[in-house]
Amino acid sequence: MRRAGLGEGSSGNYVASGYSVYEEENEHLQEGLRAKVTALKSLSIDIGTEVKYQNKMLNEMDTDFDSTGGLLGATIGRVKQLSRGSQTKLLCYMLLFCFFVFFVLYWFIKLR
């Protein structure tokens, strides 16, 4: 069985034109593959940049949470020290004030 343009034909012209068709098709497919590889490369570079940015942001958040945790720990220590004393009335006022502030902040955030 003979393929169009290939084989043991009487003319070398068919063979050359058959190979050139395959070469053109290969070059066309190669260009398509090259475009896809370029797109994947740029996408992977963008992903790498985004990952670096997100890691930087997470490290900053970790630092902020650590400092807030230290501040909160110190505040809780002061509240415990107040509760040990006979100043329970002052402690109740302080807790009511904290609940009021949290309620106002919650209400303010919900309205946004």
DSSP file (Angstrom, degrees, kcal/mol; ACC not computed):
  #  RESIDUE AA STRUCTURE BP1 BP2  ACC     N-H-->O    O-->H-N    N-H-->O    O-->H-N    TCO  KAPPA ALPHA  PHI   PSI    X-CA   Y-CA   Z-CA
    1    1 A M              0   0    0      0, 0.0     2,-0.4     0, 0.0     0, 0.0   0.000 360.0 360.0 360.0 133.7    0.0    0.0    0.0
    2    2 A R        -     0   0    0      5,-0.1     2,-0.2     6,-0.0     5,-0.1  -0.816 360.0-139.0-106.7 141.4    1.4    3.4   -1.0
    3    3 A R    >   -     0   0    0     -2,-0.4     3,-1.6     3,-0.1     2,-0.3  -0.636  41.2 -87.7 -90.2 155.0    1.0    6.6    0.8
    4    4 A A  T 3  S+     0   0    0      1,-0.3     3,-0.1    -2,-0.2    -1,-0.1  -0.462 111.6   1.1 -66.1 122.4    0.3    9.8   -1.1
    5    5 A G  T 3  S+     0   0    0     -2,-0.3    13,-0.7     1,-0.3     2,-0.3   0.390 119.2  84.5  85.4  -3.7    3.7   11.3   -2.1
    6    6 A L    <   +     0   0    0     -3,-1.6    -1,-0.3    12,-0.1     2,-0.3  -0.806  59.7  48.8-124.4 166.3    5.8    8.6   -0.5
    7    7 A G  S    S-     0   0    0     -2,-0.3     2,-0.8     1,-0.1     8,-0.1  -0.672 100.6 -31.9 111.4-160.6    7.1    5.2   -1.5
    8    8 A E  S    S+     0   0    0     -2,-0.3    -1,-0.1     7,-0.0     4,-0.1  -0.366  78.4 161.0 -96.6  53.6    8.8    3.8   -4.4
    9    9 A G        -     0   0    0     -2,-0.8    -2,-0.1     2,-0.2     6,-0.0  -0.104  53.0-111.1 -72.8 172.4    7.2    6.0   -7.0
   10   10 A S  S    S+     0   0    0      1,-0.1     2,-0.4     2,-0.0    -1,-0.1   0.686 101.2  53.2 -77.8 -17.9    8.5    6.6  -10.5
   11   11 A S    >>  -     0   0    0      1,-0.1     4,-0.7     0, 0.0     3,-0.6  -0.952  67.0-148.2-123.8 139.3    9.4   10.2   -9.7
   12   12 A G  H 3> S+     0   0    0     -2,-0.4     4,-2.1     1,-0.2     5,-0.2   0.606  93.4  78.8 -72.7 -12.2   11.6   11.5   -6.8
   13   13 A N  H 3> S+     0   0    0      1,-0.2     4,-2.1     2,-0.2    -1,-0.2   0.880  90.3  50.5 -64.9 -40.1    9.3   14.6   -6.9
   14   14 A Y  H <> S+     0   0    0     -3,-0.6     4,-2.1     2,-0.2    -1,-0.2   0.903 110.1  50.1 -64.8 -41.6    6.6   12.8   -5.0
   15   15 A V  H  X S+     0   0    0     -4,-0.7     4,-2.3     2,-0.2    -2,-0.2   0.926 111.6  47.2 -64.6 -45.9    9.0   11.7   -2.3
   16   16 A A  H  X S+     0   0    0     -4,-2.1     4,-2.1     1,-0.2    -1,-0.2   0.904 113.0  48.2 -64.6 -41.8   10.4   15.1   -1.8
   17   17 A S  H  X S+     0   0    0     -4,-2.1     4,-1.7     2,-0.2    -1,-0.2   0.849 110.3  52.8 -70.2 -32.0    7.0   16.8   -1.6
   18   18 A G  H  X S+     0   0    0     -4,-2.1     4,-2.0   -13,-0.7    -2,-0.2   0.919 110.7  46.3 -66.4 -44.4    5.8   14.1    0.9
   19   19 A Y  H  X S+     0   0    0     -4,-2.3     4,-2.7   -14,-0.3    -2,-0.2   0.885 110.5  53.2 -65.6 -37.7    8.7   14.7    3.2
   20   20 A S  H  X S+     0   0    0     -4,-2.1     4,-2.5     2,-0.2    -1,-0.2   0.858 106.8  52.7 -67.7 -33.2    8.3   18.5    2.9
   21   21 A V  H  X S+     0   0    0     -4,-1.7     4,-2.4     2,-0.2    -1,-0.2   0.927 112.3  45.1 -64.8 -44.1    4.6   18.2    3.9
   22   22 A Y  H  X S+     0   0    0     -4,-2.0     4,-2.7     2,-0.2    -2,-0.2   0.887 113.0  50.7 -67.8 -37.4    5.7   16.2    7.0
   23   23 A E  H  X S+     0   0    0     -4,-2.7     4,-2.7     2,-0.2    -2,-0.2   0.917 110.9  48.4 -65.5 -41.9    8.4   18.6    7.8
   24   24 A E  H  X S+     0   0    0     -4,-2.5     4,-2.4     2,-0.2    -2,-0.2   0.910 112.6  48.8 -63.2 -41.8    6.0   21.5    7.5
   25   25 A E  H  X S+     0   0    0     -4,-2.4     4,-2.6     2,-0.2    -2,-0.2   0.916 112.0  48.9 -64.8 -41.7    3.5   19.7    9.8
   26   26 A N  H  X S+     0   0    0     -4,-2.7     4,-2.7     2,-0.2    -2,-0.2   0.911 111.5  49.1 -63.3 -42.6    6.3   18.9   12.3
   27   27 A E  H  X S+     0   0    0     -4,-2.7     4,-2.3     2,-0.2    -2,-0.2   0.897 111.4  49.9 -63.8 -39.7    7.5   22.6   12.3
   28   28 A H  H  X S+     0   0    0     -4,-2.4     4,-2.0     2,-0.2    -2,-0.2   0.934 113.9  44.5 -63.7 -45.8    3.9   23.7   12.8
   29   29 A L  H  X S+     0   0    0     -4,-2.6     4,-2.5     1,-0.2    -2,-0.2   0.871 111.5  54.5 -65.6 -36.3    3.4   21.3   15.7
   30   30 A Q  H  X S+     0   0    0     -4,-2.7     4,-2.6     2,-0.2    -2,-0.2   0.900 107.5  49.4 -64.6 -40.8    6.8   22.3   17.1
   31   31 A E  H  X S+     0   0    0     -4,-2.3     4,-2.2     2,-0.2    -2,-0.2   0.898 111.1  50.0 -65.0 -40.6    5.8   26.0   17.0
   32   32 A G  H  X S+     0   0    0     -4,-2.0     4,-2.0     2,-0.2    -2,-0.2   0.914 112.6  46.9 -62.8 -42.5    2.5   25.1   18.9
   33   33 A L  H  X S+     0   0    0     -4,-2.5     4,-2.6     2,-0.2    -2,-0.2   0.893 110.2  53.0 -65.7 -40.1    4.5   23.1   21.4
   34   34 A R  H  X S+     0   0    0     -4,-2.6     4,-2.2     1,-0.2    -2,-0.2   0.892 108.8  50.0 -62.5 -39.7    7.0   26.0   21.8
   35   35 A A  H  X S+     0   0    0     -4,-2.2     4,-2.2     2,-0.2    -1,-0.2   0.900 111.5  48.3 -65.7 -40.4    4.1   28.4   22.5
   36   36 A K  H  X S+     0   0    0     -4,-2.0     4,-2.5     2,-0.2    -2,-0.2   0.900 111.2  49.7 -66.7 -40.2    2.6   26.1   25.1
   37   37 A V  H  X S+     0   0    0     -4,-2.6     4,-2.4     2,-0.2    -2,-0.2   0.899 110.8  50.4 -65.0 -40.5    6.0   25.6   26.8
   38   38 A T  H  X S+     0   0    0     -4,-2.2     4,-2.4     2,-0.2    -2,-0.2   0.907 110.9  49.0 -63.3 -42.0    6.5   29.4   26.9
   39   39 A A  H  X S+     0   0    0     -4,-2.2     4,-2.2     1,-0.2    -2,-0.2   0.916 112.2  48.1 -64.3 -42.5    3.1   29.9   28.4
   40   40 A L  H  X S+     0   0    0     -4,-2.5     4,-2.6     2,-0.2    -2,-0.2   0.880 110.5  52.3 -64.7 -37.7    3.8   27.2   31.0
   41   41 A K  H  X S+     0   0    0     -4,-2.4     4,-2.2     2,-0.2    -2,-0.2   0.938 111.3  45.1 -64.2 -46.6    7.1   28.8   31.8
   42   42 A S  H  X S+     0   0    0     -4,-2.4     4,-2.3     1,-0.2    -1,-0.2   0.877 113.3  51.6 -66.1 -35.8    5.6   32.2   32.4
   43   43 A L  H  X S+     0   0    0     -4,-2.2     4,-2.4     2,-0.2    -2,-0.2   0.909 110.0  48.3 -65.9 -41.8    2.8   30.7   34.4
   44   44 A S  H  X S+     0   0    0     -4,-2.6     4,-2.3     2,-0.2    -2,-0.2   0.870 111.0  51.0 -68.2 -35.1    5.2   28.8   36.7
   45   45 A I  H  X S+     0   0    0     -4,-2.2     4,-2.3     2,-0.2    -1,-0.2   0.915 110.9  48.8 -65.2 -42.3    7.3   32.0   37.1
   46   46 A D  H  X S+     0   0    0     -4,-2.3     4,-2.4     2,-0.2    -2,-0.2   0.896 110.9  50.3 -63.7 -40.0    4.1   33.9   38.1
   47   47 A I  H  X S+     0   0    0     -4,-2.4     4,-2.6     2,-0.2    -2,-0.2   0.917 109.9  50.8 -64.1 -42.4    3.2   31.1   40.6
   48   48 A G  H  X S+     0   0    0     -4,-2.3     4,-2.2     2,-0.2    -2,-0.2   0.906 110.6  48.8 -61.2 -42.1    6.7   31.3   42.1
   49   49 A T  H  X S+     0   0    0     -4,-2.3     4,-2.2     2,-0.2    -1,-0.2   0.914 112.1  48.7 -63.4 -43.1    6.4   35.0   42.5
   50   50 A E  H  X S+     0   0    0     -4,-2.4     4,-2.7     2,-0.2    -2,-0.2   0.891 109.8  51.8 -64.9 -39.8    3.0   34.7   44.1
   51   51 A V  H  X S+     0   0    0     -4,-2.6     4,-2.6     2,-0.2    -1,-0.2   0.918 109.6  49.5 -63.6 -43.4    4.2   32.0   46.5
   52   52 A K  H  X S+     0   0    0     -4,-2.2     4,-2.2     2,-0.2    -2,-0.2   0.917 112.5  48.0 -60.9 -42.8    7.1   34.2   47.6
   53   53 A Y  H  X S+     0   0    0     -4,-2.2     4,-2.3     1,-0.2    -2,-0.2   0.917 112.6  48.1 -64.0 -43.5    4.8   37.1   48.2
   54   54 A Q  H  X S+     0   0    0     -4,-2.7     4,-2.5     2,-0.2    -2,-0.2   0.887 110.8  51.1 -66.2 -38.5    2.3   34.9   50.2
   55   55 A N  H  X S+     0   0    0     -4,-2.6     4,-2.3     2,-0.2    -1,-0.2   0.902 110.0  50.2 -64.0 -40.5    5.2   33.5   52.3
   56   56 A K  H  X S+     0   0    0     -4,-2.2     4,-2.1     2,-0.2    -2,-0.2   0.924 111.6  48.0 -61.9 -44.2    6.4   37.0   53.1
   57   57 A M  H  X S+     0   0    0     -4,-2.3     4,-2.4     1,-0.2    -2,-0.2   0.895 111.0  50.7 -64.8 -40.0    2.9   38.0   54.1
   58   58 A L  H  X S+     0   0    0     -4,-2.5     4,-2.4     2,-0.2    -1,-0.2   0.888 108.9  51.4 -65.4 -38.4    2.5   34.9   56.3
   59   59 A N  H  X S+     0   0    0     -4,-2.3     4,-2.1     2,-0.2    -1,-0.2   0.904 110.6  48.6 -64.1 -40.4    5.8   35.6   58.0
   60   60 A E  H  X S+     0   0    0     -4,-2.1     4,-2.4     2,-0.2    -2,-0.2   0.905 111.5  49.5 -64.8 -40.9    4.6   39.2   58.7
   61   61 A M  H  X S+     0   0    0     -4,-2.4     4,-2.8     2,-0.2    -2,-0.2   0.889 108.6  53.4 -64.7 -38.3    1.3   37.9   60.1
   62   62 A D  H  X S+     0   0    0     -4,-2.4     4,-2.2     2,-0.2    -2,-0.2   0.914 109.7  47.9 -62.1 -43.0    3.2   35.4   62.3
   63   63 A T  H  X S+     0   0    0     -4,-2.1     4,-2.3     2,-0.2    -2,-0.2   0.914 112.5  49.1 -62.9 -43.7    5.3   38.2   63.7
   64   64 A D  H  X S+     0   0    0     -4,-2.4     4,-2.4     1,-0.2    -2,-0.2   0.911 111.6  48.7 -63.4 -42.5    2.2   40.3   64.3
   65   65 A F  H  X S+     0   0    0     -4,-2.8     4,-2.7     2,-0.2    -1,-0.2   0.880 109.9  52.4 -66.2 -37.0    0.3   37.4   66.0
   66   66 A D  H  X S+     0   0    0     -4,-2.2     4,-2.2     2,-0.2    -2,-0.2   0.931 111.6  45.3 -63.5 -44.3    3.4   36.7   68.2
   67   67 A S  H  X S+     0   0    0     -4,-2.3     4,-2.1     2,-0.2    -2,-0.2   0.893 114.3  48.8 -67.6 -37.6    3.5   40.3   69.4
   68   68 A T  H  X S+     0   0    0     -4,-2.4     4,-2.8     2,-0.2    -2,-0.2   0.895 109.7  52.6 -67.2 -39.0   -0.2   40.4   69.9
   69   69 A G  H  X S+     0   0    0     -4,-2.7     4,-2.5     2,-0.2    -2,-0.2   0.893 109.4  49.4 -62.2 -40.1   -0.1   37.2   71.9
   70   70 A G  H  X S+     0   0    0     -4,-2.2     4,-2.1     2,-0.2    -2,-0.2   0.915 112.6  46.9 -64.4 -42.9    2.6   38.7   74.1
   71   71 A L  H  X S+     0   0    0     -4,-2.1     4,-2.1     2,-0.2    -2,-0.2   0.915 113.8  47.9 -64.3 -43.6    0.6   41.8   74.7
   72   72 A L  H  X S+     0   0    0     -4,-2.8     4,-2.6     2,-0.2    -2,-0.2   0.890 109.8  52.9 -65.5 -39.3   -2.5   39.7   75.4
   73   73 A G  H  X S+     0   0    0     -4,-2.5     4,-2.1     1,-0.2    -1,-0.2   0.906 109.8  48.5 -62.0 -41.3   -0.6   37.4   77.8
   74   74 A A  H  X S+     0   0    0     -4,-2.1     4,-1.8     2,-0.2    -2,-0.2   0.894 111.7  49.8 -65.7 -39.1    0.7   40.5   79.7
   75   75 A T  H  X S+     0   0    0     -4,-2.1     4,-2.3     2,-0.2    -2,-0.2   0.912 109.8  49.9 -66.5 -42.3   -2.9   41.9   79.9
   76   76 A I  H  X S+     0   0    0     -4,-2.6     4,-2.6     1,-0.2    -1,-0.2   0.890 108.2  54.7 -63.4 -38.4   -4.3   38.6   81.2
   77   77 A G  H  X S+     0   0    0     -4,-2.1     4,-2.0     1,-0.2    -1,-0.2   0.896 108.6  48.1 -60.6 -39.9   -1.5   38.5   83.8
   78   78 A R  H  X S+     0   0    0     -4,-1.8     4,-2.1     2,-0.2    -2,-0.2   0.891 110.4  51.3 -67.9 -39.1   -2.6   41.9   85.0
   79   79 A V  H  X S+     0   0    0     -4,-2.3     4,-2.3     2,-0.2    -2,-0.2   0.909 110.0  49.8 -64.6 -40.8   -6.2   40.9   85.1
   80   80 A K  H  X S+     0   0    0     -4,-2.6     4,-1.4     1,-0.2    -1,-0.2   0.896 109.4  51.8 -63.7 -38.6   -5.3   37.8   87.2
   81   81 A Q  H  X S+     0   0    0     -4,-2.0     4,-0.8     1,-0.2    -1,-0.2   0.885 110.3  48.9 -64.9 -37.7   -3.3   40.1   89.5
   82   82 A L  H  <>S+     0   0    0     -4,-2.1     5,-0.6     1,-0.2     3,-0.5   0.876 107.8  54.7 -67.7 -36.8   -6.3   42.3   89.9
   83   83 A S  H  <5S+     0   0    0     -4,-2.3    -1,-0.2     1,-0.2    -2,-0.2   0.781 101.4  59.0 -70.7 -24.4   -8.6   39.3   90.6
   84   84 A R  H  <5S+     0   0    0     -4,-1.4    -1,-0.2    -5,-0.2    -2,-0.2   0.804 100.4  68.9 -71.6 -28.7   -6.3   38.2   93.4
   85   85 A G  T  <5S-     0   0    0     -4,-0.8     3,-0.1    -3,-0.5    -3,-0.0  -0.077 101.3 -99.6 -80.7-174.5   -6.8   41.4   95.3
   86   86 A S  T   5S+     0   0    0      1,-0.2     2,-0.6     2,-0.1     3,-0.4   0.139  93.5 103.7 -93.5  20.8   -9.9   42.7   96.9
   87   87 A Q     >< +     0   0    0     -5,-0.6     4,-1.8     1,-0.2    -1,-0.2  -0.305  32.1 136.2 -97.9  50.8  -10.7   44.9   93.9
   88   88 A T  H  >  +     0   0    0     -2,-0.6     4,-2.4     1,-0.2    -1,-0.2   0.829  69.1  57.7 -68.4 -31.1  -13.5   42.7   92.5
   89   89 A K  H  > S+     0   0    0     -3,-0.4     4,-2.0     2,-0.2    -1,-0.2   0.919 107.6  47.2 -64.6 -42.5  -15.8   45.7   91.9
   90   90 A L  H  > S+     0   0    0      1,-0.2     4,-2.3     2,-0.2    -2,-0.2   0.882 110.6  53.0 -64.9 -38.6  -13.1   47.3   89.7
   91   91 A L  H  X S+     0   0    0     -4,-1.8     4,-2.5     2,-0.2    -2,-0.2   0.908 107.7  50.5 -63.5 -43.0  -12.6   43.9   87.9
   92   92 A C  H  X S+     0   0    0     -4,-2.4     4,-2.5     2,-0.2    -2,-0.2   0.912 111.0  49.1 -62.6 -42.3  -16.4   43.7   87.1
   93   93 A Y  H  X S+     0   0    0     -4,-2.0     4,-2.4     1,-0.2    -1,-0.2   0.905 111.1  49.9 -62.5 -40.6  -16.3   47.3   85.7
   94   94 A M  H  X S+     0   0    0     -4,-2.3     4,-2.2     2,-0.2    -2,-0.2   0.910 111.5  47.8 -66.2 -41.8  -13.3   46.4   83.6
   95   95 A L  H  X S+     0   0    0     -4,-2.5     4,-2.5     2,-0.2    -2,-0.2   0.904 111.7  50.2 -65.6 -41.0  -15.0   43.2   82.2
   96   96 A L  H  X S+     0   0    0     -4,-2.5     4,-2.4     1,-0.2    -2,-0.2   0.914 110.2  50.8 -62.3 -41.8  -18.2   45.1   81.5
   97   97 A F  H  X S+     0   0    0     -4,-2.4     4,-2.5     2,-0.2    -2,-0.2   0.911 109.7  50.3 -61.8 -42.1  -16.2   47.8   79.7
   98   98 A C  H  X S+     0   0    0     -4,-2.2     4,-2.6     2,-0.2     5,-0.2   0.921 110.5  49.1 -62.6 -44.4  -14.4   45.1   77.6
   99   99 A F  H  X S+     0   0    0     -4,-2.5     4,-2.4     1,-0.2    -1,-0.2   0.897 111.1  51.1 -61.2 -39.6  -17.7   43.5   76.7
  100  100 A F  H  X S+     0   0    0     -4,-2.4     4,-2.5     2,-0.2    -2,-0.2   0.926 110.7  47.7 -63.5 -44.8  -19.1   46.9   75.7
  101  101 A V  H  X S+     0   0    0     -4,-2.5     4,-2.5     1,-0.2    -2,-0.2   0.925 113.2  47.8 -63.9 -44.3  -16.0   47.6   73.5
  102  102 A F  H  X S+     0   0    0     -4,-2.6     4,-2.5     1,-0.2    -1,-0.2   0.890 111.5  51.2 -63.5 -38.2  -16.3   44.2   71.8
  103  103 A F  H  X S+     0   0    0     -4,-2.4     4,-2.6    -5,-0.2    -2,-0.2   0.918 110.9  47.7 -64.7 -43.3  -20.0   44.7   71.2
  104  104 A V  H  X S+     0   0    0     -4,-2.5     4,-2.6     2,-0.2    -2,-0.2   0.914 113.1  48.0 -64.9 -42.6  -19.4   48.1   69.6
  105  105 A L  H  X S+     0   0    0     -4,-2.5     4,-2.4     2,-0.2    -2,-0.2   0.915 112.6  48.9 -63.7 -42.5  -16.7   46.7   67.4
  106  106 A Y  H  X S+     0   0    0     -4,-2.5     4,-2.3     2,-0.2    -2,-0.2   0.925 113.3  47.1 -61.3 -45.2  -18.9   43.7   66.4
  107  107 A W  H  X S+     0   0    0     -4,-2.6     4,-1.6     1,-0.2    -2,-0.2   0.898 112.2  50.2 -63.9 -41.4  -21.8   46.1   65.6
  108  108 A F  H  X S+     0   0    0     -4,-2.6     4,-0.9     1,-0.2    -2,-0.2   0.894 111.8  47.5 -64.8 -41.8  -19.5   48.4   63.6
  109  109 A I  H  < S+     0   0    0     -4,-2.4     3,-0.4     1,-0.2    -2,-0.2   0.880 109.6  53.2 -69.4 -37.6  -18.1   45.5   61.6
  110  110 A K  H  < S+     0   0    0     -4,-2.3    -1,-0.2     1,-0.2    -2,-0.2   0.846 105.0  55.3 -67.1 -32.6  -21.5   44.1   60.8
  111  111 A L  H  <        0   0    0     -4,-1.6    -1,-0.2     1,-0.3    -2,-0.2   0.747 360.0 360.0 -73.2 -22.2  -22.8   47.4   59.5
  112  112 A R     <        0   0    0     -4,-0.9    -1,-0.3    -3,-0.4    -2,-0.2   0.520 360.0 360.0 -69.8 360.0  -20.0   47.7   57.0
